[in-house]
Amino acid sequence: MVAAMDAGKAPPPAMDAADQALYADPSKLTEPIKTMEDKFKLLPAFLKVRGLVKQHIDSFNYFINHEIKKIVRANEKVTCDTDPNFYLR
């Protein structure tokens, strides 16, 4: 919604306070969110855009595609407790 607006126009009256703040200064979109209260305020909008299930699936996929590889690399040889002849390298 914010991306489609022109910077020189006044915000439409139907916008909530958060949208109006971003409309006034779109560069704030890239600034880090510092306090937990501010992060919590963003949660409803995040869930509205992404959805809770999509967030969990994306998080799981990131773990499988990236983090597991880092874990395996950090532990050069992963052995099985029940069969020491079975290992991952």
C-alpha positions as a printed NumPy array, in Angstrom:
array([[  0.   ,   0.   ,   0.   ],
       [  2.791,   2.432,   0.904],
       [  4.874,   1.6  ,  -2.179],
       [  2.069,   2.569,  -4.547],
       [  1.635,   6.061,  -3.046],
       [  3.291,   9.236,  -4.213],
       [  5.596,  10.943,  -1.715],
       [  4.142,  14.403,  -2.427],
       [  0.516,  13.596,  -1.583],
       [ -1.199,  13.622,   1.782],
       [ -2.094,  10.188,   3.201],
       [ -5.684,   9.035,   2.711],
       [ -7.817,   9.427,   5.866],
       [ -8.528,   5.671,   6.085],
       [ -4.878,   4.886,   6.941],
       [ -4.022,   3.9  ,  10.497],
       [ -1.28 ,   5.642,  12.499],
       [  1.442,   3.168,  11.491],
       [  0.689,   3.558,   7.782],
       [  0.642,   7.347,   8.14 ],
       [  4.042,   7.298,   9.883],
       [  5.529,   5.215,   7.059],
       [  3.868,   7.397,   4.454],
       [  5.535,  10.447,   5.985],
       [  9.   ,   8.824,   5.874],
       [  9.28 ,   5.581,   3.812],
       [ 13.01 ,   5.305,   4.655],
       [ 11.951,   4.109,   8.113],
       [ 11.012,   0.781,   6.531],
       [ 14.65 ,  -0.303,   6.544],
       [ 15.511,   0.833,  10.069],
       [ 15.839,  -1.934,  12.68 ],
       [ 13.073,  -2.311,  15.254],
       [ 14.728,  -1.872,  18.641],
       [ 12.189,  -2.447,  21.412],
       [ 10.062,  -5.501,  22.073],
       [  6.998,  -3.262,  22.348],
       [  7.562,  -1.968,  18.816],
       [  8.103,  -5.496,  17.508],
       [  4.915,  -6.659,  19.216],
       [  2.983,  -3.808,  17.574],
       [  4.118,  -5.082,  14.157],
       [  2.983,  -8.658,  14.787],
       [ -0.658,  -8.271,  13.609],
       [  0.443,  -6.647,  10.344],
       [  3.116,  -9.312,   9.816],
       [  0.614, -12.117,  10.351],
       [ -1.881, -10.398,   8.071],
       [  0.662, -10.225,   5.254],
       [  2.559, -13.492,   5.727],
       [  0.297, -15.705,   7.81 ],
       [  1.416, -17.851,  10.716],
       [  1.599, -21.127,   8.796],
       [  3.67 , -19.615,   5.981],
       [  6.071, -18.176,   8.564],
       [  6.55 , -21.607,  10.167],
       [  7.041, -23.331,   6.811],
       [  9.565, -20.697,   5.66 ],
       [ 11.435, -20.98 ,   8.946],
       [ 11.567, -24.776,   8.675],
       [ 12.723, -24.61 ,   5.048],
       [ 15.482, -22.153,   5.964],
       [ 16.616, -24.484,   8.74 ],
       [ 16.695, -27.484,   6.402],
       [ 18.364, -25.668,   3.501],
       [ 20.939, -23.62 ,   5.422],
       [ 21.307, -24.278,   9.131],
       [ 21.581, -28.079,   8.992],
       [ 24.482, -27.735,   6.563],
       [ 26.258, -25.412,   8.997],
       [ 25.691, -27.849,  11.859],
       [ 27.057, -30.769,   9.839],
       [ 30.09 , -28.718,   8.743],
       [ 30.779, -27.695,  12.338],
       [ 30.69 , -31.353,  13.41 ],
       [ 32.936, -32.813,  10.754],
       [ 32.019, -36.393,  11.511],
       [ 28.624, -37.316,  12.93 ],
       [ 28.45 , -40.867,  14.235],
       [ 25.524, -43.019,  15.259],
       [ 25.374, -44.093,  18.93 ],
       [ 23.98 , -47.535,  18.167],
       [ 26.242, -48.35 ,  15.197],
       [ 29.671, -46.66 ,  15.232],
       [ 30.286, -47.859,  11.656],
       [ 27.442, -45.617,  10.45 ],
       [ 28.451, -41.965,  10.174],
       [ 27.971, -38.81 ,   8.141],
       [ 30.908, -36.931,   6.779]])
